[in-house]
Amino acid sequence: MIGSRRRSRSTTNVWPGYVDALSALLMLVIFMLLVYVVSQLYLSQTLSDRDTQLARLNAQLNELSELLGLEESRTEALEAQLTSVQDRNNSLVDQLESTRERLMQQTAMADAQSERLASMEESIDEKDEMSASQQAMILRLSNQIASLREQLRQIASALELQEQMTADKEQELEQVSRRLNTLLAERVSQLEQYQSEFFARLRDILAGNENVRIVGDRFLLPSELLFASASAELGEEGRRELDKLADLLLDVAAKIPEDVDWILRIDGHTDVLPINTPRFPSNWELSTARAVAVVRYLAAQGVPERRMAAAGFGEFFPVAEGTSPEALQRNRRIELKLTDR
């Protein structure tokens, strides 16, 4: 009976502890759920605000692109009009110059005739009488001289007016040229911005590969990373590296406006060791084929073909002198550069 009481007392004392532990655990779980729900609500609101801002920025960018397109169309029309006006001005100036020369000749002839008339008048003054025909001839010649002088004055005035119009047109053309230079500078600045972004992100992507080198604004990938020896077929490791490059290009290209004329230059280079196979008679063909292979693979991944250019330089532009294995390995490379066309 004493043992039974002890067991009863022991059972009665254990359960409150279990209940307290379960209550604490349940409160902890509820608190964690509340924290999770609040954080999810805050994150959802933040993402919504960011999407709204991105949409507003995209709309502003589209509006600026449309305004720039309209400005370029008006500029082209104005340039065509200015060219036509300049052609007409040049033609009119030539005609005026020709007319002026003819009038100068006629004026010289009229002056000579005037001198002869003056001489005749002097001789006539010495005579007591003058025939009616001589008087009529003198009057006619005097009228012709006055008419020629009036024409010369009118042509001189027209020439001055035309020169003033030409000066105004040249000033307007200079203003248009300054606007065009400003727009071109803005486009170059935009391209430099995306070049910097592309350069920085590609450097981060390829940072894990110790063989990739950076020279100025170009990335140098060793041929061994992409191709087997004397081959233009991409290897598996090379395809993985180019997949990273394609993803980066597609991301950056989506941000560059359509009117910014950019390309990705892909240049193939070999070492000085000659090659002579049915497919590659020289290093020209090998370097070109490798550059084209890279372009075709990137195009297959969705990179626009019109935004890429492939070129082969053979062994003629080394980055390391000598024929040591290290120098030969450094010269066998693929160069990448984002630039304007």
PAZAPA-4460 file (N, C-alpha, C; in steps of 0.05 Angstrom, whole numbers, plus 32768, in hexadecimal, padded with zeros to 4 digits):
% residues 341
    n_x    n_y    n_z   ca_x   ca_y   ca_z    c_x    c_y    c_z   seq   type   mol
   8011   7FE8   8000   8000   8000   8000   8011   8019   8000     1      M     A
   8027   8018   800F   803A   802E   800F   8046   8031   7FF4     2      I     A
   804D   801B   7FE7   8059   801D   7FCB   8044   8028   7FB8     3      G     A
   802B   8021   7FBB   8016   802B   7FA9   8014   8049   7FAC     4      S     A
   8015   8054   7FC5   8013   8071   7FC9   802B   807F   7FBC     5      R     A
   8042   8073   7FBE   805A   8080   7FB2   8058   8081   7F94     6      R     A
   804E   806B   7F88   804B   806C   7F6B   8036   8080   7F63     7      R     A
   8021   8083   7F71   800C   8097   7F6B   8017   80B3   7F6D     8      S     A
   8027   80B8   7F83   8033   80D3   7F86   8046   80D9   7F70     9      R     A
   8056   80C5   7F68   806A   80C9   7F53   805C   80CF   7F38    10      S     A
   8047   80C1   7F32   8038   80C6   7F19   802C   80E2   7F19    11      T     A
   8021   80EA   7F2E   8015   8105   7F30   8029   811B   7F2D    12      T     A
   8042   8118   7F35   8056   812D   7F33   8063   812F   7F17    13      N     A
   8063   811B   7F06   8071   811B   7EEC   8061   812A   7ED7    14      V     A
   8047   8128   7ED5   8038   8133   7EBF   8039   8152   7EBE    15      W     A
   8038   8160   7ED3   803A   817E   7ED0   8054   8186   7EC1    16      P     A
   806A   8178   7EC6   8083   817E   7EB8   8080   817A   7E9A    17      G     A
   8074   8163   7E92   806F   815E   7E76   805E   8174   7E69    18      Y     A
   8049   817B   7E77   8037   8190   7E6D   8045   81AB   7E69    19      V     A
   8056   81B2   7E7C   8065   81CB   7E7A   8078   81CA   7E62    20      D     A
   8085   81B4   7E5E   8098   81B1   7E48   808A   81B3   7E2D    21      A     A
   8073   81A5   7E2B   8063   81A6   7E12   8059   81C2   7E0D    22      L     A
   8050   81D0   7E22   8046   81EC   7E1E   805D   81FE   7E14    23      S     A
   8074   81FB   7E20   808B   820C   7E17   8092   8206   7DFA    24      A     A
   8092   81EC   7DF3   8099   81E5   7DD8   8084   81F0   7DC4    25      L     A
   806A   81EE   7DCC   8055   81F8   7DBA   8057   8216   7DB7    26      L     A
   805E   8225   7DCC   8061   8242   7DCA   8079   8249   7DB8    27      M     A
   808E   8239   7DBA   80A5   823E   7DA9   809E   823A   7D8C    28      L     A
   808F   8224   7D86   8088   821F   7D6A   8076   8235   7D60    29      V     A
   8063   823E   7D70   8051   8254   7D67   8061   826E   7D62    30      I     A
   8074   8273   7D74   8085   828B   7D70   8095   8289   7D56    31      F     A
   80A0   8272   7D50   80B0   826E   7D37   809E   8272   7D1F    32      M     A
   8085   8267   7D20   8072   826A   7D0A   806B   8288   7D06    33      L     A
   8067   8297   7D1C   8061   82B3   7D19   8079   82C2   7D0D    34      L     A
   8091   82BC   7D15   80A9   82C9   7D0A   80AB   82C2   7CEC    35      V     A
   80A5   82A9   7CE5   80A7   82A1   7CC8   8091   82B0   7CB8    36      Y     A
   8079   82B2   7CC2   8063   82BF   7CB3   806A   82DD   7CB0    37      V     A
   8073   82EA   7CC5   807A   8306   7CC3   8090   830B   7CAF    38      V     A
   80A5   82FA   7CB0   80BC   82FD   7C9D   80B2   82F9   7C81    39      S     A
   80A0   82E5   7C7C   8096   82E0   7C61   8086   82F8   7C57    40      Q     A
   8076   8304   7C69   8066   831C   7C61   8079   8333   7C59    41      L     A
   808E   8337   7C6A   80A1   834D   7C64   80B0   8348   7C4A    42      Y     A
   80B9   832F   7C46   80C7   8329   7C2D   80B5   832C   7C15    43      L     A
   809C   8324   7C17   8089   8326   7C01   8085   8344   7BFA    44      S     A
   8082   8355   7C0E   807E   8371   7C0A   8096   837E   7BFC    45      Q     A
   80AE   8375   7C06   80C7   8380   7BFA   80CA   8378   7BDD    46      T     A
   80C4   835F   7BD6   80C6   8356   7BBA   80B1   8365   7BA9    47      L     A
   8099   8369   7BB4   8085   8377   7BA5   808E   8394   7B9E    48      S     A
   809A   83A1   7BB3   80A4   83BD   7BAE   80BA   83BD   7B99    49      D     A
   80CC   83A9   7B9B   80E1   83A8   7B87   80D7   83A3   7B6B    50      R     A
   80C3   8392   7B68   80B7   838D   7B4D   80AA   83A6   7B42    51      D     A
   809D   83B5   7B54   8090   83CE   7B4B   80A5   83E2   7B42    52      T     A
   80BB   83E5   7B51   80D0   83F7   7B49   80DD   83EF   7B2F    53      Q     A
   80E2   83D4   7B2B   80EE   83CB   7B12   80DB   83D1   7AFA    54      L     A
   80C1   83CC   7AFE   80AE   83D2   7AE9   80AE   83F0   7AE1    55      A     A
   80AF   8401   7AF6   80B0   841E   7AF1   80CA   8426   7AE2    56      R     A
   80E0   841A   7AEA   80FA   8420   7ADD   80FA   8417   7AC0    57      L     A
   80EE   83FF   7ABB   80ED   83F4   7AA0   80DB   8406   7A8E    58      N     A
   80C5   8410   7A9A   80B4   8423   7A8A   80C3   843C   7A83    59      A     A
   80D2   8447   7A97   80E1   845F   7A91   80F6   845A   7A7C    60      Q     A
   8104   8443   7A7E   8118   843C   7A6A   810C   843A   7A4E    61      L     A
   80F5   842D   7A4C   80E7   842B   7A32   80DF   8447   7A27    62      N     A
   80D6   8458   7A39   80CE   8473   7A30   80E6   8483   7A26    63      E     A
   80FD   8480   7A34   8116   848E   7A2B   811F   8483   7A10    64      L     A
   811D   8468   7A0C   8125   845D   79F3   8114   8467   79DC    65      S     A
   80F9   8469   79E1   80E7   8474   79CC   80EE   8491   79C6    66      E     A
   80F3   84A1   79DB   80FA   84BD   79D6   8114   84BF   79C6    67      L     A
   8127   84AE   79CD   8141   84AF   79BE   813D   84A7   79A1    68      L     A
   812B   8493   799C   8126   848B   7980   8119   84A2   7971    69      G     A
   8106   84B0   797D   80FA   84C7   796F   810E   84DD   796A    70      L     A
   8120   84E2   797E   8134   84F6   797A   8147   84EF   7963    71      E     A
   814F   84D5   7961   8160   84CD   794C   8153   84CF   7930    72      E     A
   8138   84C9   792F   812A   84CB   7916   8129   84E8   790D    73      S     A
   8123   84FA   7921   8122   8517   791A   813E   8521   7911    74      R     A
   8152   8516   791E   816E   851F   7917   8175   8516   78FB    75      T     A
   816D   84FD   78F4   8173   84F3   78D9   8164   8503   78C4    76      E     A
   814B   850A   78CA   813B   851A   78B7   8148   8536   78B4    77      A     A
   8151   8542   78CA   815D   855C   78C9   8177   855B   78BA    78      L     A
   8187   8545   78BE   81A0   8543   78AF   819B   8541   7891    79      E     A
   8186   8531   7889   8180   852F   786D   8178   854A   7862    80      A     A
   8167   8559   7871   815E   8574   7868   8176   8587   7866    81      Q     A
   8188   8586   787A   819F   8597   7878   81B1   8590   7861    82      L     A
   81B4   8577   785B   81C4   856F   7844   81B8   8579   782A    83      T     A
   819D   8577   7828   8190   8581   7810   8193   85A0   780E    84      S     A
   8190   85AD   7825   8193   85CB   7824   81B0   85D3   781D    85      V     A
   81C3   85C4   7827   81DF   85CA   7821   81E4   85C6   7803    86      Q     A
   81D9   85B0   77F8   81DC   85AB   77DB   81D0   85C2   77CB    87      D     A
   81B8   85CB   77D3   81AC   85E1   77C4   81BC   85FB   77C8    88      R     A
   81C6   85FF   77E1   81D6   8617   77E6   81EF   8617   77D4    89      N     A
   81FC   8600   77D3   8214   85FE   77C3   820E   8603   77A6    90      N     A
   81F8   85F8   779C   81F1   85FC   7780   81EB   861A   777B    91      S     A
   81DC   8626   778E   81D5   8642   778B   81ED   8654   778C    92      L     A
   8200   864D   779E   8218   865D   77A0   8228   865B   7787    93      V     A
   8229   8643   777B   8238   8640   7762   822B   8651   774C    94      D     A
   8210   8650   774C   8202   8660   7737   8207   867E   773C    95      Q     A
   8206   8686   7755   820B   86A3   775B   8227   86AB   7754    96      L     A
   823A   869A   775A   8256   86A0   7753   8259   86A3   7734    97      E     A
   824C   8690   7726   824E   8691   7709   8241   86AA   76FE    98      S     A
   8229   86B1   770A   821B   86C9   7701   822B   86E2   7708    99      T     A
   8238   86E1   771F   8248   86F8   7727   8260   86FC   7714   100      R     A
   826C   86E5   770C   8283   86E8   76F9   8279   86F4   76DE   101      E     A
   8262   86EA   76D5   8257   86F4   76BC   8251   8712   76BF   102      R     A
   8245   8719   76D5   823E   8736   76D9   8257   8747   76DB   103      L     A
   826C   873B   76E8   8285   874B   76EA   8290   874F   76CE   104      M     A
   828F   873A   76BE   8298   873D   76A2   8288   8752   7693   105      Q     A
   826C   8750   7697   825B   8763   7689   8260   8780   7694   106      Q     A
   8265   8781   76AF   826A   879B   76BB   8284   87A7   76AF   107      T     A
   8298   8795   76AD   82B1   879E   76A1   82AD   87A8   7685   108      A     A
   829D   8798   7676   8297   87A1   765B   8288   87BC   765B   109      M     A
   8274   87BE   766E   8265   87D7   766F   8277   87EF   7677   110      A     A
   828A   87E9   768A   829C   87FF   7691   82AD   8808   7679   111      D     A
   82B5   87F3   766A   82C5   87FA   7652   82B4   880B   763F   112      A     A
   829B   8801   763C   8289   8811   762A   8284   882D   7635   113      Q     A
   8282   882E   7651   827D   8848   765D   8295   885B   7658   114      S     A
   82AD   884F   765A   82C5   885F   7654   82C5   8869   7637   115      E     A
   82BD   8856   7625   82BC   885E   7609   82A7   8874   7605   116      R     A
   8290   8870   7614   827B   8885   7612   8285   88A0   761D   117      L     A
   8294   889E   7634   829E   88B7   763F   82B1   88C4   762B   118      A     A
   82C1   88B3   761E   82D3   88BE   760A   82C4   88CA   75F3   119      S     A
   82AE   88BB   75EB   829D   88C5   75D6   8290   88E0   75DE   120      M     A
   8286   88E1   75F7   827A   88F9   7600   828D   8911   7600   121      E     A
   82A6   890A   7608   82BA   8920   7608   82BF   892A   75EB   122      E     A
   82C0   8915   75D9   82C4   891D   75BD   82AC   892B   75B2   123      S     A
   8294   8922   75BB   827B   892F   75B2   8279   894B   75BC   124      I     A
   8281   894F   75D6   8280   896A   75E1   8291   897D   75D0   125      D     A
   82A5   8973   75C5   82B6   8984   75B5   82A9   898C   759A   126      E     A
   8295   897B   7593   8287   8981   757A   826E   8992   7580   127      K     A
   8265   89A0   756E   824E   89B1   7572   8233   89A2   7570   128      D     A
   8233   898D   7561   821A   897E   755C   821E   8960   7560   129      E     A
   8209   8952   7568   820A   8935   756C   81F1   8929   755E   130      M     A
   81F6   8913   7551   81E0   8906   7542   81CC   88F9   7556   131      S     A
   81B4   88F6   754E   819F   88E9   755F   81A6   88CC   7564   132      A     A
   81B1   88BE   7551   81B8   88A2   7555   81CE   889E   756A   133      S     A
   81E1   88B0   756B   81F6   88AE   757F   81EA   88B3   759B   134      Q     A
   81D8   88C6   759E   81CB   88CC   75B7   81BB   88B3   75C1   135      Q     A
   81AC   88A7   75AE   819D   888F   75B6   81AF   8878   75BF   136      A     A
   81C5   8874   75B1   81D8   885F   75B9   81E3   8864   75D4   137      M     A
   81EA   887D   75DA   81F5   8884   75F4   81E1   887F   760A   138      I     A
   81C8   8886   7606   81B3   8882   7619   81AE   8864   761F   139      L     A
   81AE   8854   7609   81AA   8837   760C   81C1   882A   761C   140      R     A
   81D9   8832   7615   81F0   8827   7624   81EF   882F   7641   141      L     A
   81E8   8847   7647   81E6   8850   7663   81D1   8840   7673   142      S     A
   81BA   883B   7665   81A5   882B   7673   81AF   880E   7678   143      N     A
   81BE   8803   7665   81C8   87E8   7669   81DC   87E7   7680   144      Q     A
   81ED   87FB   7682   8200   87FB   7698   81F1   87FD   76B3   145      I     A
   81DD   880E   76B5   81CD   8811   76CE   81BF   87F7   76D5   146      A     A
   81B4   87E9   76C0   81A6   87D0   76C5   81BA   87BA   76CF   147      S     A
   81D1   87B9   76C2   81E5   87A5   76CB   81EE   87AA   76E8   148      L     A
   81F2   87C4   76EF   81FA   87CA   770A   81E4   87C3   771E   149      R     A
   81CB   87C7   7717   81B5   87BF   7728   81B4   87A0   772C   150      E     A
   81B7   8791   7716   81B8   8774   7718   81CF   876B   772A   151      Q     A
   81E6   8777   7727   81FD   8770   7737   81F7   8775   7755   152      L     A
   81EA   878B   775B   81E3   8791   7776   81D0   877D   7782   153      R     A
   81BB   8775   7772   81A8   8761   777B   81B5   8746   777F   154      Q     A
   81C7   873E   776D   81D5   8724   7771   81E7   8725   7789   155      I     A
   81F4   873B   778E   8205   873E   77A6   81F4   873B   77BF   156      A     A
   81DC   8747   77BF   81CA   8745   77D6   81C0   8728   77DA   157      S     A
   81B9   871B   77C4   81B0   86FF   77C5   81C7   86ED   77CF   158      A     A
   81DF   86F3   77C7   81F6   86E3   77D0   81FB   86E6   77EE   159      L     A
   81F9   86FF   77F8   81FC   8703   7814   81E6   86F5   7824   160      E     A
   81CD   86F6   781A   81B7   86E8   7827   81BC   86CA   7828   161      L     A
   81C6   86BF   7811   81CB   86A3   7810   81E1   869B   7823   162      Q     A
   81F6   86AC   7825   820C   86A6   7837   8202   86A6   7854   163      E     A
   81EF   86B8   785B   81E4   86B9   7875   81D4   869F   787B   164      Q     A
   81C4   8697   7867   81B4   867E   786A   81C6   8666   786E   165      M     A
   81DC   8666   785E   81EF   864F   7861   81FC   864F   787C   166      T     A
   8203   8667   7887   820E   8668   78A2   81FB   865E   78B7   167      A     A
   81E1   8665   78B4   81CC   865C   78C6   81CA   863E   78C5   168      D     A
   81C9   8633   78AD   81C7   8616   78AA   81DF   8607   78B6   169      K     A
   81F7   8613   78B2   820E   8606   78BD   820E   8607   78DC   170      E     A
   8203   861D   78E7   8201   861E   7904   81ED   8609   790E   171      Q     A
   81D6   8606   7900   81C2   85F2   7907   81CE   85D6   7905   172      E     A
   81DD   85D1   78F0   81EA   85B7   78EC   81FE   85B2   7903   173      L     A
   820C   85C6   790B   821F   85C3   7921   8210   85BC   793B   174      E     A
   81F9   85C8   7940   81E9   85C1   7957   81E0   85A4   7956   175      Q     A
   81D7   859C   793E   81CE   8580   793B   81E5   856D   7940   176      V     A
   81FD   8575   7936   8214   8564   793A   821B   8561   7958   177      S     A
   8219   8578   7966   821E   8576   7983   820A   8564   7991   178      R     A
   81F0   8566   7989   81DC   8554   7995   81E2   8537   798F   179      R     A
   81EA   8531   7976   81F1   8516   796F   8209   850C   797F   180      L     A
   821D   851D   7982   8234   8515   7991   822D   8510   79AE   181      N     A
   821A   8520   79B9   8211   851B   79D4   8202   8500   79D7   182      T     A
   81F1   84FA   79C3   81E3   84E1   79C4   81F6   84CA   79C1   183      L     A
   820A   84CD   79AF   821E   84B8   79AC   822E   84B4   79C5   184      L     A
   8235   84CA   79D3   8243   84C7   79EC   8232   84B9   7A01   185      A     A
   8218   84BE   7A01   8207   84B0   7A14   8206   8493   7A0E   186      E     A
   8204   848C   79F4   8204   846F   79ED   821E   8461   79F5   187      R     A
   8234   846F   79F0   824E   8464   79F7   8250   8460   7A16   188      V     A
   8245   8474   7A24   8245   8471   7A42   8234   845A   7A4B   189      S     A
   821D   8456   7A3E   820C   843F   7A45   821A   8425   7A3F   190      Q     A
   8227   8423   7A28   8235   840A   7A21   824C   8405   7A35   191      L     A
   825A   841A   7A3D   8270   8417   7A50   8265   840D   7A6B   192      E     A
   824D   8416   7A72   8240   840D   7A8B   823B   83EF   7A8A   193      Q     A
   822F   83E6   7A73   822A   83C9   7A71   8243   83B9   7A6D   194      Y     A
   8258   83C5   7A60   8272   83B7   7A5E   827D   83B2   7A7A   195      Q     A
   827B   83C7   7A8B   8286   83C4   7AA6   8277   83AE   7AB5   196      S     A
   825D   83AE   7AB3   824D   8399   7AC1   8254   837E   7AB6   197      E     A
   8255   837B   7A9B   825C   8361   7A8F   8278   8359   7A98   198      F     A
   828C   836B   7A98   82A7   8365   7AA0   82A8   835B   7ABC   199      F     A
   829B   8369   7ACE   829C   8362   7AEB   828F   8347   7AF0   200      A     A
   8277   8343   7AE4   8269   832A   7AE9   8277   8312   7ADD   201      R     A
   8282   8316   7AC4   8291   8300   7AB8   82AA   82F9   7AC8   202      L     A
   82B7   830E   7AD3   82CE   8309   7AE3   82C7   82F9   7AFC   203      R     A
   82B0   82FF   7B08   82A7   82EF   7B1F   82A1   82D2   7B18   204      D     A
   8295   82CE   7B00   828D   82B3   7AF8   82A6   82A2   7AF3   205      I     A
   82BA   82AE   7AE6   82D2   829F   7ADE   82E8   82A1   7AF3   206      L     A
   82E2   82AC   7B0A   82F7   82B0   7B1E   8302   8295   7B28   207      A     A
   82F1   8281   7B28   82FA   8267   7B31   830D   8259   7B1F   208      G     A
   8310   8262   7B06   8322   8255   7AF3   833C   8264   7AF2   209      N     A
   8351   8259   7AFC   836B   8267   7AFE   8377   826B   7AE3   210      E     A
   836E   825C   7ACE   837A   825F   7AB3   836F   8277   7AA4   211      N     A
   8358   8282   7AAC   834C   8298   7A9F   835B   82B2   7AA7   212      V     A
   8363   82C1   7A92   8372   82DA   7A97   8362   82F2   7A8D   213      R     A
   8368   8309   7A99   835C   8323   7A91   8372   8335   7A87   214      I     A
   836F   833F   7A6F   8382   8352   7A63   8372   836A   7A5A   215      V     A
   8374   8381   7A68   8365   8398   7A61   8347   8393   7A64   216      G     A
   8338   8396   7A4E   831B   8391   7A4E   8314   8377   7A40   217      D     A
   8327   8364   7A3F   8323   834A   7A32   8327   8334   7A46   218      R     A
   8317   831E   7A42   831B   8305   7A51   8329   82F1   7A3E   219      F     A
   833E   82E4   7A49   834E   82D1   7A39   8349   82B5   7A45   220      L     A
   833C   82A4   7A35   8336   8289   7A3D   834A   8276   7A2F   221      L     A
   8358   8265   7A3D   836B   8253   7A2F   835C   823F   7A1D   222      P     A
   8368   823A   7A06   835B   8227   79F4   8357   820C   7A00   223      S     A
   8369   8203   7A12   8367   81E9   7A1E   834E   81E7   7A2F   224      E     A
   8343   81FE   7A38   832B   81FD   7A48   8312   81F7   7A37   225      L     A
   8314   81FD   7A1D   82FD   81FA   7A0B   8300   81E4   79F7   226      L     A
   8319   81E0   79ED   831D   81CE   79D6   8334   81BB   79DC   227      F     A
   8332   81A4   79CF   8349   8191   79CF   835E   819C   79BC   228      A     A
   8376   8190   79BD   838C   8199   79AC   8385   8195   798F   229      S     A
   838B   81AA   797E   8386   81A9   7961   8369   81A4   795A   230      A     A
   8357   81AC   796B   833A   81A7   7967   832B   81C0   796B   231      S     A
   8314   81C2   795D   8301   81D8   7961   82E7   81CF   796C   232      A     A
   82E6   81B7   7978   82CE   81AC   7984   82CE   81B3   79A2   233      E     A
   82B9   81BF   79AC   82B7   81C6   79C8   82B6   81AE   79DA   234      L     A
   82C6   81AE   79EF   82C5   8199   7A03   82B0   819E   7A18   235      G     A
   82AC   818A   7A29   8297   818C   7A3E   829C   81A3   7A51   236      E     A
   82B6   81A5   7A5A   82BD   81BB   7A6C   82B9   81D6   7A5F   237      E     A
   82C0   81D8   7A46   82BD   81F1   7A38   82A0   81F9   7A35   238      G     A
   828E   81E5   7A30   8272   81EB   7A2E   8267   81F6   7A49   239      R     A
   8271   81EB   7A5F   8267   81F5   7A79   826F   8212   7A7D   240      R     A
   8288   8219   7A76   8290   8234   7A79   8280   8247   7A66   241      E     A
   827B   823E   7A4E   826C   824E   7A3B   824F   8251   7A44   242      L     A
   8244   823D   7A52   8229   823F   7A5C   8227   8256   7A70   243      D     A
   823C   8259   7A81   823C   8270   7A94   823D   828A   7A85   244      K     A
   824E   828B   7A70   8250   82A3   7A60   8236   82AA   7A52   245      L     A
   8228   8296   7A47   820F   829A   7A39   81F9   82A5   7A4C   246      A     A
   81F8   829A   7A64   81E4   82A4   7A78   81EA   82C1   7A7F   247      D     A
   8203   82C7   7A83   820A   82E3   7A89   8204   82F6   7A72   248      L     A
   820A   82EE   7A59   8204   82FE   7A42   81E7   8304   7A3F   249      L     A
   81D6   82EF   7A42   81BA   82F3   7A3F   81AF   8305   7A55   250      L     A
   81BA   8304   7A6D   81B1   8315   7A82   81B8   8332   7A7D   251      D     A
   81D1   8337   7A74   81DA   8352   7A6F   81CD   835D   7A56   252      V     A
   81CA   834C   7A41   81BE   8356   7A28   81A1   835F   7A2C   253      A     A
   8193   8352   7A3F   8177   835A   7A44   8175   8376   7A4F   254      A     A
   818B   8381   7A5B   818A   839B   7A66   8194   83B1   7A53   255      K     A
   81A2   83A9   7A3E   81AD   83BD   7A2B   8198   83C5   7A17   256      I     A
   8193   83E0   7A14   817E   83E8   7A00   8185   83DF   79E4   257      P     A
   8170   83DC   79D4   8174   83D2   79B9   8185   83E4   79A7   258      E     A
   8184   83FF   79AC   8192   8411   799B   81B0   8414   79A3   259      D     A
   81B9   8406   79B7   81D5   8405   79BE   81E2   83EE   79AE   260      V     A
   81F4   83F6   799B   81FE   83E2   7988   8217   83D5   7994   261      D     A
   8213   83BD   79A1   8229   83AF   79AF   822C   8394   79A2   262      W     A
   8245   8389   79A5   824A   836E   799D   825E   8361   79B0   263      I     A
   825E   8347   79B1   8272   8337   79BF   8286   832D   79AB   264      L     A
   829F   8337   79AD   82B4   832D   799B   82C0   8314   79A7   265      R     A
   82C3   8300   7996   82D0   82E7   799D   82E7   82E2   798A   266      I     A
   82FF   82E4   7994   8317   82E1   7984   8326   82C7   798A   267      D     A
   832D   82B9   7975   833D   82A0   7979   835A   82A5   7973   268      G     A
   836C   829A   7984   8389   829C   7981   8396   8281   7985   269      H     A
   83AC   827C   7977   83BB   8263   7979   83D8   826A   7981   270      T     A
   83E8   8255   7986   8404   8259   798A   8413   8259   796F   271      D     A
   842D   825A   7970   843D   825D   7957   8442   8242   794A   272      V     A
   843B   822C   7958   8440   8212   794B   842D   820E   7934   273      L     A
   8438   8207   791C   8427   8205   7904   8415   81EC   7905   274      P     A
   83FE   81EE   78F7   83EC   81D7   78F4   83E5   81D4   78D7   275      I     A
   83E3   81BB   78CE   83DD   81B6   78B2   83CE   819C   78B0   276      N     A
   83B3   819E   78B2   83A1   8187   78B0   838D   818D   789A   277      T     A
   837F   8179   7891   836B   817E   787C   8356   8192   7885   278      P     A
   834F   8192   789E   833A   81A5   78A7   8347   81C1   78AE   279      R     A
   835F   81C1   78B9   836C   81DA   78C0   8387   81DB   78B3   280      F     A
   8388   81E7   789A   83A2   81E9   788C   83B6   81FC   789A   281      P     A
   83AC   820E   78AB   83BE   8220   78B9   83B0   8229   78D3   282      S     A
   83BF   8239   78E3   83B4   8243   78FC   839D   8257   78F8   283      N     A
   839C   8263   78E0   8386   8275   78DA   836B   8266   78DD   284      W     A
   836A   824E   78CF   8351   823F   78CF   834A   8235   78EB   285      E     A
   835F   822C   78FA   835A   8221   7915   834F   8237   7928   286      L     A
   835C   824E   7928   8354   8264   793A   8338   826E   7933   287      S     A
   8332   8270   7918   8318   8279   7910   8302   8265   7917   288      T     A
   8308   824B   7912   82F4   8236   7918   82EE   8236   7936   289      A     A
   8301   823A   7947   82FC   823A   7964   82EB   8251   796C   290      R     A
   82F1   8269   7961   82E0   8280   7967   82C3   827C   795E   291      A     A
   82C0   8271   7945   82A5   826C   793B   8297   8257   794C   292      V     A
   82A5   8243   7956   8299   822E   7966   828D   823A   7980   293      A     A
   829C   824D   798C   8292   825B   79A4   8279   826B   799D   294      V     A
   827A   8279   7987   8263   8289   797F   824A   8278   797A   295      V     A
   824E   8262   796C   8237   8250   7967   822B   8244   7980   296      R     A
   823D   823D   7993   8232   8232   79AC   8223   8247   79BC   297      Y     A
   822D   825F   79BE   821F   8275   79CC   8204   827B   79BE   298      L     A
   8204   827A   79A3   81EB   827F   7994   81D7   8269   799B   299      A     A
   81E0   8250   799D   81CE   823A   79A4   81C2   823E   79C0   300      A     A
   81D0   824D   79D1   81C6   8252   79EC   81B3   826A   79ED   301      Q     A
   81AF   8277   79D6   819C   828D   79D6   81A8   82A9   79D2   302      G     A
   81C3   82AB   79D2   81CF   82C5   79CE   81CA   82CE   79B1   303      V     A
   81C1   82E7   79AC   81BB   82F0   7991   81D3   82EF   797F   304      P     A
   81D0   82E2   7967   81E7   82DF   7955   81F1   82FA   794B   305      E     A
   81DF   830D   7948   81E8   8327   793D   81F8   8337   7952   306      R     A
   81F9   832E   796A   8208   833B   797F   8223   832D   7984   307      R     A
   822D   831C   7972   8246   830E   7976   8256   8310   795C   308      M     A
   8271   8310   795F   8283   8310   7949   829A   82FD   794F   309      A     A
   82A2   82ED   793B   82B7   82DA   793E   82CE   82E1   792C   310      A     A
   82E7   82DF   7936   82FE   82E5   7925   8315   82D3   792D   311      A     A
   8326   82CC   7919   833D   82BB   791E   8356   82CA   7918   312      G     A
   836A   82CA   792A   8382   82D9   7927   839B   82C7   7924   313      F     A
   8397   82AD   7923   83AE   829B   7920   83C1   829E   7937   314      G     A
   83DB   829E   7930   83F1   82A0   7944   83FD   82BC   7945   315      E     A
   83F0   82D0   7938   83FE   82E9   7933   83FA   82FE   7948   316      F     A
   83EB   82F9   795D   83E8   830C   7973   83EC   82FE   798E   317      F     A
   8405   82F6   7994   840B   82E8   79AD   840A   82FB   79C5   318      P     A
   8404   82EF   79DC   8406   82FE   79F5   841E   82F7   7A05   319      V     A
   842D   82E3   79FC   8445   82DA   7A09   845A   82D4   79F4   320      A     A
   8472   82DD   79F8   8488   82D9   79E5   8496   82BE   79EB   321      E     A
   84A2   82B3   79D6   84B1   829B   79D9   84A2   8282   79D1   322      G     A
   84B0   826B   79D3   84A3   8252   79CB   84A4   823E   79E2   323      T     A
   84A6   8247   79FA   84A4   8235   7A11   8488   822A   7A14   324      S     A
   8485   8213   7A21   846A   8208   7A24   8456   821C   7A31   325      P     A
   8461   822C   7A45   844F   823F   7A52   8446   8255   7A3F   326      E     A
   8459   825F   7A2E   8452   8274   7A1B   843F   826A   7A06   327      A     A
   8443   8251   79FC   8431   8246   79E8   8415   8242   79F4   328      L     A
   8414   823A   7A0D   83FA   8236   7A1A   83EB   8250   7A1E   329      Q     A
   83F9   8266   7A25   83EC   8280   7A29   83E2   828B   7A0E   330      R     A
   83F0   8285   79F8   83E8   8290   79DE   83D0   8282   79D2   331      N     A
   83CB   8269   79DA   83B4   825A   79D0   839C   8262   79E1   332      R     A
   838B   8273   79D6   8376   827F   79E6   835E   8288   79D6   333      R     A
   8348   828D   79E4   8330   829A   79D9   832C   82B4   79E9   334      I     A
   832A   82CA   79DB   8326   82E4   79E8   8309   82ED   79E5   335      E     A
   82FE   82F8   79FA   82E2   8302   79FB   82E3   8320   7A02   336      L     A
   82D3   832F   79F3   82D2   834C   79F8   82B6   8357   79F0   337      K     A
   82A9   8365   7A03   8290   8372   79FD   8296   838F   79F4   338      L     A
   828E   8396   79DC   8295   83B0   79D1   827F   83B9   79BE   339      T     A
   8283   83D1   79B1   8270   83DB   799E   8278   83D2   7982   340      D     A
   8264   83D3   7970   8269   83C9   7955   8275   83DF   7944   341      R     A
***
